[in-house]
Amino acid sequence: MIDESEDFGPWLGRQLRRRDMTQAELATTVGVTRAAVSAWITGRAQPRSETVRLIANAFSTDVTTVYERTSDAVAARPVTWYHRPAHADGGREFGNAAAFAFDADLGVLAREATQNSLDERRDPTRPVRVRYILHELTGEHLHRFLEAAQWESLRAHCTAAATSDQKVGRALAEGLREMEASGSLLLLRVDDYNANGLTGPEYEDGRFAAVVRRQLDSHKSDNRRAGGSYGLGKATLWATSRFGLVLINSTLSVPHEGRTARRLIGRLDLPWREVAGKAFAGPAWFGEPDSDRAFENISRSWWGTAQETASLHLERESEDTGTSFLVVGAHDAAAVAAGDEGLQAMHEKLCDSLAENFWAAMTGTDTVPPLLEASVRTLRNGAELIAETHIRPDQRRPALARALRAYLARETVAELTGRTSVVERPVPLTVPPLRTDGKGATPVTHHAVLLVTPADNNDRTHSQVVSMRGNRMRITNRRPRGLGLGVEPYQAVLLAGFATIGDGEDVALAETFLRASEPPEHNRWEWTEELSDSYVRGAKRRLDEFRSAADDALRAIVGARAVASTDGGGPELLRGLLTVTAATGGGRKPARRGRSYPTVDDIDGEVDATGAWAVRVRVVVPQQDDPWHLSPAACFGAGGSASGSPVRWAELTATENCSFAGEVLVVAPGVRYATFSGVTDVDSHPVTAGRTNITVSLRKVVEGDARP
């Protein structure tokens, strides 16, 4: 059994501060010297048993409390909100820059928050369990929650911050208006179990300070395996709140102040504001006013009661370690823009994101447990509105789960001989030396693993390579080129680094190399500044070689398989094929691939429930002094060119480094790449979307063209 007792010195010092008693006053009360009390606090000595009884009397408590030191002898100060004063040098922040790295999107939140939970898995023999709970409050339920969170004391700050003509201010104003008009508030709680919890001190290095006090601090238990590395993912929690407000309850794997259960804190991220003639910088914290002179009256975490956690909707269902994050005023900006709001849609979006990004982490065998279990539940005023949905890889990604399970069980085969067979091939990745390795250092070859299996008939997306490392979170879906027509739909998984079952030095080196090649979104492997700064020249070429080797291995497996026709109307299994094309310029002749023209670098998507193609497109653009104005065009038809049957766009949405003026994609000068998403207009389809491929091409909009 773990001894949770806090060291006597820190415990005694905190009781003195809470009682507002000096060391000299305690010394007089218990009949010792001032130096003796100082020695107790610094840990150089311990009081005798008869002195312990006198110390207990001085704090009006019992001897057991002093000996066990798993609770405070002096009552806590009432919790309150502390707002950071404005900077003395006049500096102002109009929002948390880390939160701008991601969209206010529930799918993004599910990916980032679950990744963080996976990275903090405590017991490697058990999966970490993650549960998302949407909870709509109205009427008296809403009133009681706002009272517990001391909303009235925040109202003036939120109202003042909402007057800012900045992005955060406008979003805050809309959130306040909607809550007032609807009389409702949506909470989103993210619970994890079998995770480490927010351990560590209030202000110094540790998990607690990294999440609650700091930005861009990626404090992970095992940084070698961590999916995240920038410290940005936690910002999605605050970005998804209309008010920038998140409340936290953590059960710790390592005791702090002699305790592990119900460590509570709240953080509010607002822009600079003035309230009652005083200026405030940005963040605020909800907690107990600190009695330490160095942090006088700053709100620190407090050890809550069961009643407090219930009133704040932060109660946890077991004593298993981990953390509960409560996003207050949760919203999905992407769903609002698409007109796809409502609790049912939000519930399904969370399920879809978990399935898409973590199906591999949720896949195990009889002898190899999964890394993750996940579920989503929706409530209204405490009553279940949508039953808890447990994400099952076998139901949502059956072919992919089959491929990974065969690998984990060592049941792969040499060739695709049946509808459920899984082929395994090694894919070499050459890891270049670090710049710090010195002269004479040589590259190391890591053998990643490619798994291939036939797609299931009900797969909405297929014929892509799903790549992953670490804790088996999906990094990217990529459609290989050059496989030709007539290839039967397949599912392929590329495992690298710790995602494989290997344990050699090459595994750790590959893991570090690939993580360095990922942008903050951790959604692709490409050139990054970190890659360039850390590795010798040629690192980008090694990534290109790795991608080509994976394509070659896939081509050897599926390239020769003929497609059987079931209705005499051509290859049925071509459905869902996406083609990347780089048609540019005037769109009248094939594009010349080169640095002087924008190109479509990558595309993925699926046919949605309405029968439309929903695609995500990444565009690489060369540097120039003026913005690029490009017209994206969609065509149906095989062949990989832009000469198929054109279809109209029903919707175009800029997602990164770009904007739309009508249907013209605008990319600012100095930007290297941009991403956008599009949904086709079903009424313009010449054939059913599921029976043909889609090509996306670009036409440069020049002066004199009619712009939408």
Salt bridges, closest charged atoms under 4 A:
GLU6 OE1 - ARG14 NH2 2.75
ASP72 OD1 - ARG14 NH2 2.93
ASP72 OD2 - ARG18 NH1 3.26
ASP72 OD2 - ARG259 NH2 3.40
GLU93 OE1 - HIS87 NE2 2.99
ASP105 OD2 - LYS349 NZ 3.19
GLU112 OE2 - ARG111 NE 3.89
ASP119 OD2 - LYS220 NZ 2.83
GLU120 OE1 - ARG207 NE 2.76
ASP123 OD2 - ARG126 NE 3.32
GLU136 OE1 - ARG380 NE 2.55
GLU140 OE2 - ARG144 NH1 3.87
GLU152 OE2 - ARG155 NH2 2.93
ASP165 OD1 - ARG170 NH1 3.49
GLU174 OE2 - ARG177 NH2 2.66
GLU178 OE1 - ARG242 NH2 3.21
ASP191 OD2 - ARG131 NH2 3.56
ASP191 OD1 - ARG189 NE 2.92
GLU202 OE1 - ARG213 NH2 3.16
GLU202 OE2 - ARG263 NH2 3.26
GLU202 OE2 - ARG300 NH2 3.89
ASP205 OD1 - ARG214 NH1 2.79
ASP217 OD2 - ARG214 NH1 3.15
ASP222 OD1 - ARG224 NE 3.72
ASP222 OD2 - ARG225 NE 3.74
GLU257 OE2 - ARG14 NH1 3.64
GLU257 OE2 - HIS256 NE2 3.62
GLU257 OE2 - ARG300 NH2 2.81
ASP269 OD1 - ARG267 NE 2.96
GLU288 OE1 - ARG18 NH2 2.87
GLU296 OE2 - ARG77 NH1 3.92
GLU317 OE2 - ARG129 NH2 2.34
GLU317 OE1 - ARG131 NH1 2.92
ASP320 OD2 - ARG126 NH1 3.20
ASP332 OD2 - LYS349 NZ 2.95
ASP352 OD1 - ARG396 NH1 3.37
GLU356 OE2 - ARG474 NH2 3.38
GLU384 OE2 - ARG377 NE 2.84
ASP394 OD1 - ARG405 NH2 2.85
GLU424 OE1 - ARG410 NH1 3.73
ASP456 OD1 - ARG402 NH1 3.13
GLU488 OE2 - ARG419 NH1 2.02
GLU488 OE1 - ARG561 NH2 2.99
ASP506 OD2 - HIS446 ND1 2.75
GLU511 OE2 - ARG469 NH1 2.64
GLU518 OE2 - ARG469 NE 2.61
GLU518 OE1 - HIS522 ND1 2.64
GLU526 OE1 - ARG524 NE 3.02
GLU526 OE1 - ARG618 NH2 2.56
ASP544 OD1 - LYS540 NZ 2.92
ASP544 OD1 - ARG547 NH1 3.16
GLU545 OE2 - ARG541 NE 3.94
GLU545 OE1 - ARG542 NH1 3.26
ASP551 OD1 - ARG478 NH2 2.79
ASP552 OD1 - ARG555 NH1 2.76
ASP567 OD2 - ARG691 NH2 3.28
ASP601 OD2 - ARG618 NH1 2.89
ASP604 OD1 - ARG616 NH2 2.67
GLU606 OE1 - ARG616 NH2 3.14
ASP681 OD2 - ARG648 NH2 3.17
ASP705 OD2 - ARG699 NH1 2.92
